[in-house]
Amino acid sequence: MDSRDQLMNRILTTNDTTQVGDHSGKSILARGCDPEMGRRSLKVLPPLLGNPEMVSVSNDHDFIEQLKSKKWSVVFFAPGACRYNEAQLPIPGNIESTKGWGLEEYRALVYKYQGEDVKIVETMDEQQIIPFLKSALEISVTSIK
C-alpha cells in the first residue's frame, strides 16, 4: 500500500455517521498539492457528500481561474496545503503572484471572488474531510452555474 492509498484510507475511515442530503445543486472547489490525490478524491467524495459538483486543482493558476468562473458553495483546502501552511512553507503550485502566500492570503482571495457567504473548509486531518465538508454543504448556498 503506497502513501496515497494510506491517505485515502484515512479519508474513508471517518467516524462520521450523519446522513447526507442531496447536494447535487451545490459545488466544492478543492485546492490541494497532489494532482493524483485530487483525482482519487473526485471519484470517492461526491457520492459520500450528496453528489455535489466537485473540482480539484493543484496549482494557483487553475485555482484562480476556477474562483473567477462561478459561484462555489464550498472552497476546500486539502490537508497537504494546510500542513504546508502550518509549517510556514510555500504551498506547492503557487505562481508568481502567490509566492509566499499562506492560507490567510488564500482566504482573502476566495472572499474577493466568492463573497463572504462562501464556506471555507480547512483541515490537516484526512479523517475530518468528510464531516467538515458535510457540515459546510449543509449550511452553504446553492451554486450559481
Buried (B, 14 or more C-beta within 10 A) or exposed (E): EEEEEEBBEBBBEBEBEEEBEEBEBBBBBBBBBBEEBBEBBBEEBBEBBBBBBBBBBBBBEBBBEBBEEBBBBBBBBBBBBBBBBEEEEBBBBBEEEBEEBBBEEBBEBBBEBBEEEBBBBBBBEBBBBBBBBBBBBBEBBEBEE
